[in-house]
Amino acid sequence: MQTIYADGIANITLIDGIIRLDLVNITQIEQEKANIRQVAALAMSVPALLRTHEQLSQAINKMVEDGILKKNEPQVVTDGTSN
């Protein structure tokens, strides 16, 4: 089995019932702009994408429970005036 490291996903498309994701790596950052390079593509059915979403959500929730991750509180944006 091959292991592919990816920093993220650049594109997600739905073509003929298949979800296609381009996996990318950040090659360098210049002036706060990331240069990315596609390293692989992933194709899966819509049901497979939904199962993957559920599995990732469960993994993230477990890491939060174990203290590995911390959820950020939603930030309240105000206009700077007080009522």
C-alpha positions in Angstrom: 0.0 0.0 0.0 1.2 3.5 -0.9 1.1 6.3 1.6 0.5 9.8 0.2 1.0 12.9 2.4 -1.2 15.9 1.5 -1.5 19.4 3.1 -5.0 19.8 1.8 -7.5 19.7 -1.0 -7.5 22.1 -3.9 -10.5 21.1 -5.8 -13.6 19.1 -5.2 -15.8 18.2 -8.2 -18.8 16.0 -8.9 -18.7 14.4 -12.3 -21.1 11.6 -13.3 -21.8 10.7 -9.7 -18.2 10.5 -8.7 -16.6 13.0 -6.3 -13.1 13.9 -7.3 -10.6 15.6 -4.9 -7.2 17.0 -5.8 -4.7 16.4 -3.0 -2.1 19.1 -2.8 1.1 19.9 -0.9 2.3 23.5 -0.1 5.7 23.9 -1.7 6.5 27.3 -0.3 4.8 30.5 1.0 5.7 33.8 -0.4 4.2 37.1 0.7 1.4 35.2 2.5 0.5 33.3 -0.7 0.9 29.5 -0.8 2.3 27.8 -3.8 0.7 24.4 -4.1 1.5 21.3 -6.1 -1.0 18.5 -6.8 0.3 15.2 -5.5 -2.6 12.9 -6.1 -6.3 12.7 -6.9 -8.9 10.8 -5.0 -12.2 9.6 -6.5 -15.1 8.2 -4.6 -18.8 7.7 -4.8 -21.2 10.1 -3.0 -22.1 7.4 -0.4 -18.4 6.8 0.2 -17.9 10.6 0.7 -20.7 10.7 3.3 -19.2 7.7 5.1 -15.8 9.4 5.1 -17.3 12.5 6.5 -18.9 10.6 9.4 -15.7 8.8 10.1 -13.6 12.0 10.1 -16.2 13.7 12.4 -16.0 10.8 14.8 -12.2 11.0 14.8 -12.2 14.7 15.4 -14.7 14.4 18.2 -12.5 11.7 19.8 -9.4 13.9 19.6 -11.4 16.7 21.3 -12.5 14.4 24.0 -8.9 13.2 24.5 -7.6 16.7 24.7 -5.5 16.4 21.6 -7.6 19.1 19.8 -9.5 22.1 21.1 -12.6 23.5 19.4 -12.5 27.2 18.9 -15.4 29.2 20.2 -17.3 31.1 17.6 -16.2 34.7 17.5 -18.8 37.4 17.9 -18.3 40.3 15.5 -19.5 43.7 16.6 -19.6 47.0 14.9 -17.6 48.6 17.8 -20.6 50.6 19.2 -22.3 49.9 22.5 -26.0 49.9 23.0 
